[in-house]
Amino acid sequence: MPVFQGALSKFRELIKKRIAHTPVSYLTNHKEFMSLDFYVDSRVLIPRPETEILVETVLQHQKEPCRFVDIGTGCGAIAVSFGHHRPDWELIATDFSTEALEVAQQNALTHNCADRLTFLQGDLFEPLQELPNSRFDWIASNPPYVGTNEASTLPLDVREHEPEIALFAGVDGLDIIRRIVTDAPQFLNSEGKLILEIGCNQNHPVQDLIKSQPAYRHCEVIKDYADSFFFRFHAVQENSVLQKHKSISPQHHSVITSINNPRVVAARKLQTRKHRHRQERFLVEGFEILDLALDAGIQPIEVFYCEEQCGEKTVRQLLNRLREAGATLAPVSTQVLHTLSAAAGNVYASPHKAPPNVIQTHIVATFARFEVSFQDITLTGDELVLVLDGTQTPSNLGMILRTADAVGAAAVFLIPPCVDIFHPKSVRGSHGSLFSVPLVETTDIPGLFRWLREKEFRTMGADPHLGKSWNQENWKGRVAIVLGHDVRGISDAVRAQIEGWARLPMTGKVESLNVAVAGSVLIYEWFRANRLES
C-alpha cells in the first residue's frame, strides 16, 4: 500500500514531538477513562487511571439520585463519567480555565450528557455562590497537589507539557487542598461528603487539616491500584447542622446584569419540562398569581425583580411576603428579567431586541413543585370534576383551570400524554387557579374511572356527534366532564369508560372546537343547573 507524502510528513512530525517527550495522549488526542474515550490536548491534564478509584468509590456509595459537583473539572473526566453512569444525578462542574471548560464541554457532547451537566467558570467554589441552591450531596476534586519543590522529580512528559496550573499548588502542594477543605462545608448538605485525590506523602498533613475543621466528622483513606500511598482519597462528611436560609434585604444584593449569570441561566432552564423536574421548581410571574401562590402555601425559592420598577408600596409588600416565606431575592436588570418572563414574549430572544417597557410584571419567582393526590380532593355535595385526556396546549390547560375555579370545581384530572401543569403558560393562563383547584395527573385510566364511580359521578364526554345536545342534557348532581385533544378527541381507552355524551353541534366549516371553549360551555351548563337554578 503506498504511503502518501502528507501522511509521511505528519508521521515524522509526530515522531519528533514524541522524542521531545510530548505525551502520547496529546499526540492522539485520546485518553481512556472509566471505559470512555476522552478528548485531551495541552489545555488539560491527562486523566490518570488512579482517579478512576475516586469515581468508583462514589458510584459504590451513592445509589440514589443526588447533587454532585466536580471542582476543577479539567477535561471533565470525573463529571462526564458520572453523567454517563448516573443520568438521574444533577451534575455541576467548575474550572478556572475557560480553555479547560471548552474541552470538558466537548467531552460531555461526545458522551451524550451535555444536557445533564452544567459547566461554570470560576475559582474553585466561587461560581457556586450564584446558584439558587449551592448545597451538594457530593463534592469531588482531583486538584493540583504537586509541590513546586518536587517539580524536578516529575517525568519530562508531565513537567514540560501538561499545564502547570493543573499540577502545582505551592511549595508543599497543599495550597489548593487547604482552600477546598476549608470552604467545602458551606457547600455540603447536612450529610454531604467531600472526596479528594491527594499526593503520596500528603496523608498525615491532610488528615491534620481535616481534624482542624469541626465540620467534618469522619475521614477515610483509600489506596490506589498499586496498594501504595501514591494516591489517597479523603471521604469526609459535614456535621449534622441544619442549613440556614438568611433573610437579606433587597438593597443588600448587587444587581445581576448578565443574562449568563449562573442563577439566571438555571432559572431560564425552567422553561423546559426536563429542567423543571430536575430542579424541582417552576416559574411564576404576575403580582396576583404570586399572591395566590403564597396564600396557597406554595414554597417560594428565588425571586428576580427590577429594583427601579418595584417602588410601589404593594410591590414592596409582595417582595417582603416572598422573603418572609423563605425566598432568596435577586435584583436584576430589565434585560435579564426579559429573558425569564413568559409575558415578554419569546423568553429566549435577545433582551436587546425587547421594546422599551415591554414587561408589565416586574417580578419573576421560582416556587417548589408540588403534587396533588386523590386524597387531597374534598367532596361535600353535588360536585363537578373535569377529566382532560391528552390536553397538550399550555394555554388551553390554563383557561380550563381558570374556568373550573370560577364555578368551584372539586378537581381536574390529567391523563398523559399531556402538557406539564407547571409550564409557564399554564401557570400564567390559569391566573393562579393552579393553586386553588386540585389537579391530579394519572396514567391509571381504569383506576380513575373506578374512583369516579365509587364517588357517584356520572361521566359525560364531549363530542360533536354523539349524545344529546349540550343544552338538553341533564347536568344535575355529581358530573365528571371528559374533554379530549383539540384534533384527535378522546382516546379509545378513555371512551370505553364514559357513560354518556354531550353533543356540541357545529354548522360551520371547522372540524372541532377549541377544547377550552368547549369545556367552558359544558362547565357553565353544569353551573347553571346546579348553582343558579337551585
N, C-alpha and C positions, 0 to 999 in steps of 0.2 A: 504494500500500500504506500503510495507516495506521501511524503511529508511536505506540506506547503510551507513556503518561506515565512509567512506570517506566523504560523503556528510554531515553527522552529525558533523564530526570534522571541516569541513570548515564552517558550520553554527556557531558553537561555537566560532571559531576564529573571524568571522565577528561580533558576539555579543561583544566579548572582545574589538575589535577595536572601535566599536560604543560607548561602555561605556567609552573608552578613548578619546571620542569626535572626532574621525575620521569622517569627513563629509560623509554623505550617498553617495554622488556622487563619492567620491573616492572609496567607497566600491563596488559600482555597475559599476563604470567606465562609467557612462552615465549622461548626463545633457541635458535637452531640452532647445533650444534657437531658437526663431523665427520658431517654429514648426518643427525644425530639431533636430535630435538626435546626440549629440556631444560626442565623447570620451574624458574623462578627467581623469587625475591622479595627483599625488602630484607634478608633474613637472610644472603644470599650475594653474592659478587662475580659480576658478569655475565661469562661466559666470552667471551674475545676470539678473533677469527679467527686471530691470530698464534700463539696457543697450540696451534692445530692442527698447526703445524710440529713442535712437541715430540712429539705423538702420532705423526705421520707418520714422524719420524726413528726413533723406537723401532720402529715396525712394519717399517720398511725394514731395520733392522739385526738384529732378533730374529725369526727364523722358527720356532724350536723352542719347545716349552713352557718356561716359566720362572717364577720367583718374582718378583713385582713389587709395589712399594709406592709409593703416592702420598701424599706428605707435605703436609698442609694441603689436603685434597681439595675444600673448599668445596661447590659444588653437585654434585660428583662427575663433572664433565665428562671429566677425564682417565681416571679409574679406570673409569667406566662405558663409555667408548669402547673401552677395552681389553677389558672384559667382553663387549662386543658383537662386536668383531672377532677376539678371541682367546679362545674359550670354553675352551681347554685350559690357560690360564695360571692360576696361583694368585695371586690378587689381594687385596691389603690396602690400605685407605685410612684415614688418620688425620686428625683435625682437633681443634683445641682447643675449638671451638664445638659444643655439643650441638645448637643450632638448625641449624647448617650440616649436621650429620650427618643430621638429620631430612629435609632437602631432598635430600641425596645418596641416602639410602635410598629415598626416593620415586622418584627417577630410576632407580635400579637396578631397582626393581619394574616401572616402566614399560617398561624395555628388556629385561626377562626375564633379568637377570643377577644378581639378588639372591642366588641360591644359590651363585654363584661369587665373590662379593665379601664380604670381612669388613671391617666398619667398626669402628674403635677410637677412643675418645675420649681425648684427652690432648695434651700439649705436644710437638709435633714427634715425636722418636723415643721418647719416654717410654713409650707403651703397647706398643712392640715388645719392650721388655725382658722382658715377662712371657711372651712366646711361647716354645714349646719349641725352635723354630728361628727365630732372629732374623737370619739371613743371607739376602740377596736378590741376584738377578742384576741387577735394575734398581731404582734409587731415583729417582723423578721428583718435581719440585715446581715449582709456579708460586707462589712465596712473595710476601709483601708486600715491595716493593723501592723504594717511593717515599719519598724523604726528606721529613721534616716541613718542611724549608726550601724544598721545591718545591710545597707544597700549593696555593699561590696560582696556580700555573701550570696546574692541572688544570681541565678543563671543569666547569661547575657541576653537570651531570648526575652526574658522578663524585664531586666533592668533597662535595656536600651530601646525597647519597643512598646511595652504596654504603658498606658497613661499613668503618669506619676500620681495624679490626683486620686486614682483608684488604688494605689499601692501604699503610699507613705502617709503616716499620721503622727508627726512629731518625732522627737528623739527616741522615745520608748515605744512608739507605735500605738499609744493608747489615747491620743488626743480625741479622736472621733468616738471611740468606745466610751470614754468618760462622759461625753455630751449625751450620747444615746441613753446610757444607764441612768443619768441624772434626769433627763427630760421625759423619758418614756412613760413613767407612772401617770402623768397628767393626760396621756392619750390612751390609757388602757381602761377597759371596763373593770368592774369590781373583781371579776375572776379572770382577767386578761393575762396573757403570757407574752414574754419577750424572749426571743431566741436569736442568738448571735453566733457568728463564726469568729473565733479568735486564734491567735498565734500559739505556737508550740510551747513557748515559755511564758505565756501570759495567764496561766491558770490561776495562780495564787494572787497576783495583783488584781485581776478582775473579780475574784471571789471577795477580796477585801473591799473592793469598791462597792460591790453589791451589798455586803454586810453593813456598810456605812449608810445605806439608804433604807430607812424604816419601811418604805412602801413594799419592799419585796419580802416574801415570807418563805420562799423555797428556791433552792439553787441545785441544779443538776448538771453534771459534766458528762458529755458523750464523746467517745473516742472515734477516731477516723478509721478508714478501711484497714490501715496497717497496724491497728491496735496500739498506736503510739499516741503521743501528745501533740502531734504536729498541728492538728486542728481540734478545737473544742467548741462545744455549743453550750450556751447557758440558757436553760429554760427557767425563767423566773416569773413569779406571779405577784400581782399587786395586792395590797391589803384589801380587806373587805370594807371599803369605805364608800358610802353612798355618793354617787355623783351629784354635785350641787349645781343647780341651774341659777345663775346670777340674774337678778333683775337690774338692768342697766338703763338709765335714762337715754332717750334717743340722742340727745346732744353729745353724749359721751362717745358716740361712734363716729368714725370717719366715713365720709360719703363714698360709696362704691361707684366709680365712674367707668369701669371697664366691663364690657359685655363678656369678656373672657375670664372674669373673676371666678374662682372655683365654686363659690356659693351660688353665683348666678348661673353658671353652667349646670350645676347639679339641679337647681330648680327648673331651669329651662327644659331639662330632660324629662320632667314630669308631664310634658305634652304627649309623651308616648306611654302606652299601656304597660310596656315592659318595665320601664323605669318607675312607674307608679307602684307596681308590685314590688320591685326590688328595693326601693327606698321606703316603702310602706307609708306613703303620704301622697297628697294630691293638692292641686292649686285651687284657691278660692279668691275671687275678687268681687268688688261691689260692696258698698257700705252696708246695705240692708242684708245682703247674703252673709256677710261676715258676722253681723249682729245675730242673725238667726243661728248660725253655726255655733256661736258661743252660748246662746240661750239653750241649745240642744245638748250642751256639754261635750261637744267635739273638741278634741285636744289640738290647739294651735301649736305649731313648731317654730315657724320662722315667718317674719313679716318684712316685706320690701316696701318702702314708701318714699315718696318725694317730699323732703322736708319743706321746701318752699311752697308746696301746694297743700300742705296739711295744717294751715294756720287756724282754720275754723274750730270753734270750741267742740262741736260734735265729733269732728275728726280726731282731735286730740283725746277726747274721751274714749273713742274707739281704740286708739293706739294704747291707751292706758289699760283698757279691758284686756286687750290681747297680751300685753306684757304681764299683767297680774295673773293671767291664765297660764303663764309659763312660756310664752313665745319669746324668741330672740328677735330684737328689732334691728333692721339693717337699712339705713338710709341709702338711697341710690339716686342716680341722675335720672332725668326723664327718659333719656335714650335707653338706659338699662332697663327701666320699667317697661318700656315699649316692647322689648324682646320677651318679656314674661307675660304680657297681657293679651288674653284672647280678645278683649274688647277693642284692642288696637288694630285688629285685622290679622294679617299673617305674622305670627309670633316669631318666625324665623327671618323675616325681612330685615334688611339693613335699617337700623334705627335712624340713620341719616336721611332715609327716604320718607320718614314719617312727617306729615304736615304738622305745623305748629298746633299745640293744644289738642291733638287728636285723642289723647287719653282722657276719658271722662271720669274714671276712677283712678285714684292716686295711691291705692294700697293693693298689693297682691300678697296673699299669705299662703303658706302651706299648712295643711292640717293632717293629722294622723288618719290613715284609713280605718274604717270600722266595718263590722259585719252585723247583719241582722238575721235572726233565725225565726222559725215558726213560733217559737216560744215567746218572741217579742211582740206578737200580734195580739191586740186586745179586741175581743168581740163582746158587745153589750146588747145588741138588738138587731134590727134589720140593717145589715151592713152591705157595703159594696167593696169588692176587690177586683183588681184587674190582672189578667194574665197576658203578658206580652211575649209572643212566640217569634223569636228571631228579629226583634227590633234592632237595627244596626245604625240608625242615624242619631247622633247625639242630640241634635236639636229636637227631634221628634220625642225622644225619651224625656227631655226636659219639659216640653209642653204638656205631655201626658201627665207627668208627675204634678205639674202645677195645677192642672185641671182636677186631678184626683184629690189634691189637697183642698181645693176650693169647695168640694162637696163633702169633705170629711171621709174620704175612702179609708177603709181599715188597713189596706195593704196593696202593694203592687208586686207581682211575681214576674221574674225574667227567666226565660228559657233560652239557653245558648243554642246556636251562635248569636251573640248579642253584643251591643255596644257596652263598653265599660261605663258603669254608673258614675265613675269618678273622672270621666273625660271632661275637660274644662267647659266644653259647650253644653254638656249635660248638666253640669253644676249650675252654670250661668242660666241656661234655659229654664231650669226648674225654679229659679228665683228663690232658692232656699228650701223648696218643698222636699228636696232630697233629705233634709234633716228632720222633717216632721212626719213624713209618710214612710212606714216600714217598707223597705224594698229588699226582697229576698230573691237571690239568684239560685236556681236549682236545675240540675240535669235529670233529676228523678221525676219524669213526667207521670208515670203511674202513681208514685207516692204523693205528688202534688194533688192530683185529682181525687185520690182516696181521701186526703185530708179535707178537701173541699166538700166531698160528700158527707164525711163524718160531721162536719160543721154545718150541714144542711144548706149548702149553697147550690143554687141552680146555675149550671154553666151555659152561657149564651155566647155563641160565636158570631162574629160579624162577617157577612158575606154579601156580595152584590146580587146573588141569585137565589140563595136558599132561605127558607123560612118566611114568616110574616114580615110585612113592612115594619120598620122600627117603631112607628107611632101606633101600631095596632097590637104590639106585643104586651104581655103582662109583665111589668117590671117590679111588682110588689115583692117585698121580702128580701132575703139574702140572695144576691146575684153576683156571679163571677163573670165579667165580660172578658171574652178572649179575642185578642187582636193579633193579626198576623203581619207578615212582612208587606211593605208597600206594594211590591210587584208579585212575589210568589204566594202571598197569602199565608194561610195557616197550614202548617206541615201535616202530613198524613198521620204521624204518630199522635199529634195533639187532636186532630179531627176525630180520631177514633174514641176519644174520651168525652167529647162535647155532647150535651143532652139536647140543646135546642139552638135555633139560629135566628138571627135578626137581620132582615134584608135592608140594605141601603140602596134603593133603586137609583139608577143614573140614566138620563136621557140624552146626554151629550156624547161627545166622541172619546172622552177619556176612558181608559180601561179600568182605573181604580182611583179611589180617593186616597189622599194622604192619610196615613194611619193616625196621626194626631188629630186631624179634622174628624175622621170617622169616630174615633174614640170619644172626642168631646161631645158629639151628637148623642151617642148612646149613654155616656156618663150623665149628661143633664136630663135625659129622658128618665133614667133611674131616679135622679134627684127630684124631678117633678112629681113622680109617682109616690115617692116615699117621704119626702120632706115638705113639699109645697102643698100637696093635696091633703096631707094629714094635719 
